[in-house]
Amino acid sequence: MSRLVIARREAQLSASVMCTCTGIAKLSEAACQEAKKQGINISISVVDENAWPLYFKRYGEAMLVTTVLVPNKAYTSAVMRMPSGDLAN
């Protein structure tokens, strides 16, 4: 399992505790730093339990399509009440 996946899972667990604008921004920055170490660009989207958008950030040269796909992925995860990685199963 890559460090980015571990960081993302840790961020998911922490997000329920730190669901403030400052907390979300800090988690986002931490994920971005880990992605930079791995040489990838990411976009991050956070929604609340009702799937309302709280935060979106596109880092570096992340593909433009992520501005649509990432928020939709977060929305679907919230509506289905499961982590997005489990949706394929």
WOTA-V331636 format. One record per backbone hydrogen bond with DSSP energy under -0.5 kcal/mol. CO is the residue of the C=O (numbers start at 1). NH is the residue of the N-H. E is the energy in kcal/mol with one decimal. If there is no record, write none. Layout:
[[CO NH E] [CO NH E]]
This chain:
[[2 6 -1.9] [3 7 -3.0] [4 8 -2.6] [5 9 -2.4] [6 10 -2.6] [7 11 -2.4] [8 12 -2.3] [9 13 -2.2] [10 14 -2.6] [11 15 -2.3] [12 16 -0.8] [14 17 -1.1] [14 18 -2.8] [18 20 -2.1] [20 24 -3.0] [21 25 -2.2] [22 26 -2.2] [23 27 -2.3] [24 28 -2.4] [25 29 -2.5] [26 30 -2.2] [27 31 -2.3] [28 32 -2.3] [29 33 -2.5] [30 34 -2.0] [31 35 -2.3] [32 36 -2.6] [33 37 -1.9] [34 38 -1.3] [35 40 -2.5] [36 39 -1.2] [42 59 -2.8] [44 57 -2.3] [46 54 -3.3] [46 55 -1.9] [48 51 -2.3] [52 48 -2.4] [55 46 -2.7] [57 44 -2.8] [57 59 -0.6] [59 62 -1.9] [63 66 -1.8] [64 67 -2.0] [65 68 -1.7] [65 69 -2.5] [66 70 -1.6] [66 71 -0.5] [68 72 -1.6] [69 73 -2.3] [70 74 -2.2] [71 75 -2.5] [72 76 -2.6] [73 77 -2.2] [74 78 -2.1] [75 79 -2.7] [76 80 -2.5] [77 81 -0.7] [77 82 -1.9] [83 86 -1.6] [83 87 -0.6] [84 87 -1.0] [86 89 -1.0]]
